[in-house]
Structures are given as structure tokens and as C-alpha cells.
Amino acid sequence: MNDVSENTYLENINKAKTTDELKKIEIELLGRNGVINNLLKKIKDIPPDQKREYGQKVNSLKKKIEEKIEEKKQILKKNSTKSFFDKTLPGKTYPKGSLHPLTYIIEEIAEIFSSLGFIRVSYPEVEWEYFSFEALNMPKGHPARDDFETFFIDFPENKQYGKMVLSPHTSSGQNREMKRTTPPIRMINIAKTYRPNWDTTHTPMFHQFEGLCIDKNINITHLKGTINYFVKKFFGPKRTIRLRPAHFQFTEPSFEIDVSCGVCGGTGEINNKKCKVCKSGWLELAGAGMVHPNVLKAGGIDVNKYSGWAFGFGPERCMMMREEMAIDDIRILYSGDIRFLENF
Ligand code: PHE
């Protein structure tokens, strides 16, 4: 008894092609006159101090052989049923995939603006500092840059455009659009944006959509009218907007845009109690304003001839506000959790 013979026994079991063949091997190995029994019989010739070790070896070999035979039996059994193909069985249905919920929202937003003549564009997600900041009236070292916390890419700095970044807002597309084309401009830029935040209301990757309108005699009423149209189409005809003064370096004047709350109807109260969703009747929706002359100039646009406005929204926020989704952690959107995604 040695490793070579052990391997041969196990290999022979493995090679058996039918249950009959296997049965024969089983008798040869485990039968009354089989290999194992013969080995056991020989114990009487083994010196007394080695009997114990010898016995253990034979038993362990026996166990291995038994296990292998059992395993092979199962395999042969399985294979013998496999060849039967029952064509009357019902077919398998495979799970149907769908687009990510936010993709549907983005398509819808693009369509609403397209019906107003806005052209959908896309610009680099991996962008230069220049387009994210300088071109937007935020020179190097300007504190307003801190509002757009930024991921920097490990890449040699460009003399003209500075460091490489992950675009922290879709406003980086403004200068590129002004250089790509000439007024009249009606741009809708929907893209991924990145800022290093990770909590229940922030993911490091999120989306924005940026509207830019540049033409002769463009003023705030056009901005209000456009956003009003979007809000009624997207949130429903009863919803209204309001503009609050704000500050952005690239627009002057600047506004925050609020939309009336759909839960309390903009009153801020339900049955004399504060509305839990909005607390005030209004929900913050977007930043906007008239494009700053420095931004127009950086884009090569004649400020004596043209004026324009811009706005920036978050589609994730729009989606959650419209569907009245009870999401207490926005990170679920990008967790890849199929149980969540299957709801859409
Ligand atoms: N880019 C701004 C932000 O990310 C939003 C904005 C866009 C404000 C366009 C004004 C005009 O917060």
C-alpha cells in the first residue's frame, strides 16, 4: 500500500463510465476478496509496534475509496438523467432590465427643453480649471472657488488652462458653448458632476442640468418664463416658482429658485401643522442669474450686443421632489441595489 496504488484506485473510480463499471470496481476494491480486505488480512504479518499505524492507513484508504465511489455514483446518476430533454416544459424567462431611474428623468428634462428650442450638448467631465472657474469670473485664489469643492486629477498642469479636475458643475460648459457657436444660444447641458461629499444628501458623483440662453435683448423675464414652463411640465400645472436674491460669481444679478411644495400646495401648513416636507411652502430648486459680462467676454461675446441668463439644477433633487420619494439616504440611488432599482 502506497500513494501510487492509492492514486490508481481513485483514478480508476473516476474513469468509470457506467454504473455497472463502477459496481465492478467497487467489488474489486471493497468486496470480500477485494483490495481493502486483503490489506486488512495482512495485518497479522505486521510487527506489533507497527500494527496500529498500518491499520489506520488502511482505514483511511477505505474511507477515501468509499467517498470517491459515492461521489462518482452521484455524477453518473445526474448524467444519465441529463440526456432527457422534455420539450413540453415551459421556457425559462430571463429577468428584464431597465434604465436607471435617473436616466428616465434626464430624458424627460431634455425633451421639455428641446420643445423650447434648447439644444442638448455635452462637455468633458474631466475638465480644466479654466472652464470650471476662471472663465466663470472666479480667478485663481478667489474664495468663491471654495463653494465648488473639487477633485483634482493627477496630471501635468496646462499653462493656459491650469490643473485638470472633475467638473464640479455643468457651468463649465458655458464658456465651451460660447466658443463652439455664436448667439443666439439655447443650450441645455446635462452631465455628471463631482464634488468630494458623502452623506445622506450628497454623493461624490451627481448630475446637473445647465440652461444657457444668449441673444439680443434677453432679460430676467425670459429666465422666469422658461423655468416656469419647465416646472409646470415637470412637476405639474399647479406648481409655481419664486426667485430669491443670491450670489454667484458668474451671474449678476443672481437668484435661487424655489418651487412651491406639492405636498402642502405652497401654504407650508397641513391641518394647521407645519408641512413636514417643506416647512415653509417652498422647496429650493436651482441657482440662476443673468450671465456676468466677464463671463460673456471670456466666451468672446460682444456684451454691447448680447445678454443672457443661465441656470443650474440637480436632476436627482427634481426626481425626489416630484415623485415625493421617501428616500432618507440619496446614496441608495447609486448603490446598485437591485431591490431599489426594480421599483422603476
Ligand atoms: N453652478 C451653480 C452650482 O453648481 C449653479 C448655477 C448655474 C448658478 C448657473 C447660476 C447660474 O451651484
Boltz pocket constraint, residues with backbone or C-beta under 6 A from the ligand:
constraints:
  - pocket:
      binder: B
      contacts: [[A, 168], [A, 169], [A, 170], [A, 171], [A, 210], [A, 211], [A, 248], [A, 251], [A, 255], [A, 287], [A, 288], [A, 289], [A, 310], [A, 311], [A, 312], [A, 313]]
      max_distance: 6.0
